[in-house]
Amino acid sequence: MNQQAISKLSALLLGMMLFNPACLAAQTDPAPSTQPLSEALEPAENSAQLTDKGYSSYQRALLYASFETPEGDLAAQNELNNAENLFRQAAEKNRSNLRALNLLGEVLALSEQPRKAIGAFNFVLQINPKYYPAWLARASVLLAMGMLNDVKMSYLVLARNEPAMAAELMAAIDDWIAQPENSLPEATLLEGELLEDQLTEAETAFIEWRLAQGV
């Protein structure tokens, strides 16, 4: 993905942050122990704490990226790398931690690893097809990759089950269409004539599908 696509994806994923990390209280053992607290925790709780730490790094990465400076980009990538490592550790501790797996996909997408990101989202949806944040995050990456039929299918799933998320995805689709390389002149659209030298057949069909939604 080029820098413009990464910037747009960063803004979209920032708006898609649906979970606020819980403030987990430290649990102490009444008996003295030399065992580190992180090792004494149950795997699920340890996984949740790792996810929260990764989420904090992810938030910082988006903040640094918003500065749009070389220093900010470097700091953002360092935070993304840290977040990726924490989310992977969280997933290893608890394979059913869908939040960690979904956030891992978002981080991989921002780190210019879209195919690995799609793999993470697919894994989430294999575990729970009704985990709709993964449908939304996956669709945003598919849109940047130009996988337009899959984006359309994702929208239909969200429209049936999570209208607010469907509206968010449609806004991202409109942003995609508004990019100069994807836009058709209004008069051309109204006359039903296609500028084949500007858009592929799949892109034209996708835009026509969007216009037919009327939302």
C-alpha positions in Angstrom: 0.0 0.0 0.0 1.2 3.5 -0.8 1.6 6.2 1.9 -1.8 7.8 1.0 -3.5 4.5 1.4 -1.8 3.8 4.7 -2.8 7.3 5.9 -6.4 6.7 5.0 -6.4 3.2 6.6 -4.8 4.7 9.7 -7.6 7.2 10.0 -10.3 4.6 9.4 -8.9 2.2 12.0 -8.6 5.0 14.5 -12.3 5.6 14.1 -13.0 1.9 14.4 -11.5 1.5 17.8 -14.5 -0.1 19.5 -13.0 -1.3 22.7 -11.7 0.7 25.6 -9.1 -1.3 27.5 -10.3 -2.2 31.0 -8.2 -1.2 34.0 -7.4 -4.5 35.5 -6.7 -4.5 39.2 -3.5 -6.2 40.3 -4.1 -9.4 42.2 -1.8 -10.3 45.0 -1.2 -13.6 46.7 -1.5 -13.4 50.5 1.5 -15.7 50.8 5.0 -14.4 49.9 6.1 -15.7 46.5 9.1 -15.1 44.2 7.0 -16.1 41.2 6.4 -13.1 38.9 2.8 -11.8 39.0 2.4 -12.3 35.2 3.2 -16.0 35.5 0.8 -16.4 38.5 -2.2 -15.2 36.5 -4.5 -17.5 34.7 -3.8 -17.7 31.0 -7.0 -15.9 30.0 -6.3 -13.0 32.5 -2.7 -12.8 31.4 -3.8 -12.7 27.8 -6.3 -9.9 28.5 -3.5 -7.8 30.2 -1.2 -8.3 27.3 -4.0 -7.2 25.0 -4.5 -4.0 26.9 -0.8 -3.2 26.8 -0.8 -3.9 23.1 -3.8 -1.7 22.6 -2.1 1.2 24.4 0.9 0.8 22.0 -1.5 0.7 19.1 -3.2 4.0 20.2 0.2 5.6 20.5 1.2 4.4 17.0 -1.9 6.1 15.5 -1.1 9.3 17.4 2.5 9.4 16.2 1.4 8.6 12.6 -1.0 11.5 12.7 2.0 13.9 13.1 3.0 13.0 9.5 6.7 13.6 10.1 9.7 11.2 9.7 10.2 11.1 13.4 6.5 10.4 14.0 6.5 7.6 11.4 9.5 6.0 13.0 7.9 6.2 16.5 4.6 4.9 15.1 6.3 1.8 13.5 8.2 1.1 16.8 4.9 1.2 18.6 3.2 -1.0 16.0 6.0 -3.6 16.3 5.6 -3.6 20.1 1.8 -3.9 19.7 2.2 -6.8 17.3 4.4 -8.7 19.7 2.0 -8.2 22.6 -1.0 -9.3 20.6 0.8 -12.4 19.4 1.7 -13.2 23.0 -1.9 -12.6 24.1 -3.1 -15.0 21.4 -0.6 -17.6 22.4 -1.8 -17.4 26.0 -5.5 -17.7 25.0 -6.4 -18.8 21.4 -10.0 -17.7 22.0 -9.0 -14.1 22.7 -10.7 -12.6 19.6 -10.0 -9.1 20.5 -6.2 -9.7 20.5 -6.4 -11.5 17.2 -8.6 -8.8 15.6 -6.3 -6.1 16.8 -3.3 -8.1 15.5 -4.9 -8.0 12.1 -5.3 -4.2 12.3 -1.7 -3.7 13.3 -0.5 -6.0 10.5 -2.5 -4.0 8.0 -0.9 -0.7 9.2 2.5 -2.4 9.0 2.0 -3.0 5.3 1.3 -6.7 5.7 -2.3 -6.8 4.4 -2.4 -10.5 3.5 -1.2 -11.5 6.9 -3.9 -9.1 8.3 -6.6 -10.8 6.3 -5.3 -14.1 7.6 -5.7 -12.9 11.2 -9.3 -11.6 10.5 -10.2 -14.9 8.8 -9.0 -16.8 11.8 -11.2 -14.7 14.1 -14.2 -15.3 11.9 -13.5 -19.1 11.8 -13.7 -19.1 15.6 -16.8 -16.8 15.7 -18.5 -15.7 12.5 -20.5 -13.2 14.5 -17.6 -11.2 15.7 -18.5 -8.2 13.6 -15.6 -5.9 14.4 -13.5 -8.4 12.4 -15.9 -8.1 9.5 -15.5 -4.3 9.5 -11.7 -4.3 10.0 -11.3 -7.0 7.3 -13.4 -5.1 4.9 -11.3 -1.9 5.3 -8.2 -3.8 4.4 -9.9 -5.6 1.5 -11.0 -2.2 0.2 -7.4 -0.9 0.2 -6.4 -4.1 -1.6 -9.0 -3.6 -4.3 -10.9 -6.8 -3.3 -14.2 -5.2 -4.1 -16.5 -8.1 -4.3 -15.4 -9.2 -0.8 -16.0 -5.7 0.5 -19.6 -5.8 -0.9 -20.2 -9.2 0.8 -18.9 -7.8 4.1 -21.2 -4.8 3.8 -24.2 -7.0 3.3 -23.3 -9.1 6.4 -22.9 -5.9 8.5 -26.1 -4.4 7.1 -28.1 -7.4 8.3 -26.5 -7.5 11.8 -24.7 -4.3 12.7 -26.2 -1.3 10.9 -23.8 1.2 12.6 -20.8 -0.8 11.4 -22.3 -1.0 8.0 -22.7 2.8 7.9 -19.0 3.1 8.9 -17.9 0.8 6.1 -20.1 2.7 3.6 -18.4 5.9 4.6 -15.0 4.3 3.9 -16.3 3.1 0.6 -17.4 6.7 -0.3 -13.9 7.9 0.7 -12.5 5.3 -1.7 -14.8 6.4 -4.5 -13.9 10.0 -3.9 -10.2 9.4 -4.6 -9.5 11.0 -8.0 -8.3 7.7 -9.6 -11.6 6.0 -8.7 -14.1 8.8 -9.5 -16.3 9.0 -12.6 -17.6 12.3 -13.8 -21.2 12.8 -12.6 -22.5 13.3 -16.2 -20.9 10.1 -17.3 -22.6 8.2 -14.4 -26.0 9.7 -15.2 -25.7 8.7 -18.9 -24.6 5.2 -18.0 -21.4 5.5 -20.1 -18.3 3.9 -18.6 -14.8 5.3 -19.0 -13.0 2.0 -19.4 -9.6 3.7 -19.7 -10.1 5.1 -16.2 -11.6 2.2 -14.2 -11.6 -1.5 -14.4 -14.8 -3.4 -15.0 -14.8 -4.5 -11.4 -14.3 -1.0 -10.1 -17.1 0.3 -12.3 -19.5 -2.4 -11.2 -18.6 -1.6 -7.5 -19.3 2.1 -7.9 -22.6 1.3 -9.6 -23.5 -1.0 -6.8 -22.7 1.8 -4.3 -24.9 4.3 -6.1 -27.8 1.8 -6.1 -27.7 1.6 -2.3 -29.0 5.1 -1.9 -27.6 5.5 1.7 
